[in-house]
């Protein structure tokens, strides 16, 4: 949300420059997908996922530190590459570890949690950036978000499914009346 503001007001760059920044992010995503497609998934998938998401979140601080369009391009490339890497591994981990009968529920809950607080983020971004500045907001969000994201990896049991190939509880019957487990618990 603040990236267009920074391009226009802080760097006095054009809409074309913003497009180039976004294009660099697309190149990062596609490049990452090609690399993972060629190399395969990491053995320690949960650790890899949280480390790449931590690095992606840290790249948000790069937007705040940038003083030129080419620096924003690097931050965008890094953010999108790391975000894509974590997302590819997460989508695959859900397919591997969540029983088929619960996959729809877990995916729905995952999306609800992933985007549920987005409106609150949008509502807070304006006042916070008005108070401390757009660049400071991005730096703080990147640093704080990276700490929170990495901390999730340290939760007990978070990495217990690493290296497992099949669903954790494929042979157990599914009770359709029970609420679906949270994605964090399934991944744990």
N, C-alpha and C positions, 0 to 999 in steps of 0.2 A: 504494500500500500504506500509506503514511503519512497520506494525506488523512483517512481515517476517524479515525485516532488523534488528529490535530490538532483535528478538529471536536469530538470528545468530550472530550479531556483538556486541550487548551490553550485552546480557545474556550468550552468547557462548553456546547456547542450540542447540539441534538437530532438524531435520525435523520432527521427531516423536513428539518432544515437541510442535512444531507448530501445528501438527495435533491434539494434545490433547487440545490445546487452542481453535482451531476451533470446536472440538467436544463439548467442554463446551458451546460454543455459540449455537450449535445445541440443546443441552439439555435445555438451557434457552428458546429457541424458542418453542420447543415441550412442555415443562412444562408450559409455559405461555398459549399456545393454549388450553391445557387440563384444566387449571384453569378457563380460560374465558368460555370454553365450559360447565363446570360444574356450574359456578356461574352466568353466563349470562353477558350481556353487562351492563355497568354502565348507570345510568339515565342521568348523565351529560356527554354525550359522547364526545362533542367537547373539553370540559375542560380536561377530562381524556386523550384524544388523545394527546393534546399539552403538558400536564404534562409528560406523558410517553415518548414522543419524546424528550422533554427537558432532562429528566433523561438519556435517551439513548445517547444523544449527550454529556452529561456530562460524561458518562462512557468512552467516547473516551479519556478523560483526564486521566482516570485510566490506559490506556495503556502506557501513557507517565510517569506516576508515579511508575509503577511497577518495582520492582527490582528482581523479581523471577517469574518463570513460573507459579506457583500457583496463583500469583497475576494477571497475564495476563488472566488466566482461569476465575477468578472471574469477571474481567472487561468484558471479552467476554460473559460470562453468563449473566451479567447484561445488557450489550448493546443489545444483541439479544433478551432477554426477554422483555425489554421495547420497543424496536423497533417493535417486533411482536405484542405486546399489542396495540400500536398505529395503526399499519397497519390493524389489525383485525377490530378495531372500525372504522377506516377511510373507509375501503371497505364496511362495513355494512352501514355507514352513507350515502355513495354515493348511495347505492341501495335503501335506505329509502327516501332520500330527492331529488334525481334528477329524473325528469320525464323520463320514459322509452325511449321516443323518443330522448332524449338528452344524455342518459347514455354513449353511445359509444363515442360521441364527448367529453364529460367531462372526461371520462377515458383516451382518447388519449391525451388531453391537460394536464391532471394530470401527465401522464408518461413523456411527453415532458418537463414539468417544473421540474419534479423530477430528470430526468437524463440528461437534456440538458446542464447543467454546469459541468457535471462530467469530460469531457475531459479537461476543464480548470483547474479543481481541480488537475487532474493528472499532468498537465503541471507545475503547481505552486508548487506542493509538493516537488519535487526534489530540485529546487533552494532554497526554503524557508528552508527546512530541512538541506540543505548544509550550509546555512548561520547561522541558530540558533540551529541546532541539531534536530535529530529525536524526542527525548523525549519532548523537548520544543515545537516543532511543534504540537505534539499530545495534549499536555496540553493546548496550546493556542487555537487550533482548537476546543477542547472540551468545553472550557470555553466560547469562543466567539460564537460558534455555539449554545450553550445552551441559552445564552442571546438572540440571534436573534430568536431562535425557541420559547422561552417563550414570547417574545415581540409580536409575531404574535397573540397570544391569547388575547392580550390587544387591538387589533384593534377594532374600533367601529362595532358592529353588529356581531362579530365573533361567539358569543354563542347564537344567537337568535333562532336557530333551536333545541336547547337542549330540549329533552323530547318529541319532536314531533314524531309521529309514521309514518305518511305517507308522500308522496311527498309534497313539499312546494307548488307547482303549478300544480298539476296533472290535474285539470280541464281546464287549459288554453291551447288553441291550440298552437301547435309548428309551427313556421315559419321556414321552411327548408332553407331559404335564409339568415337567420340571423346567425352570428357567435355564437358559443357556449359560454356560460358564463365561467369565470374562476372558477376552483374548489374552490378557496378561497371565491368567491362571492356566489357560490351555498351553501357552508358550512355556510356562514354568514347568 
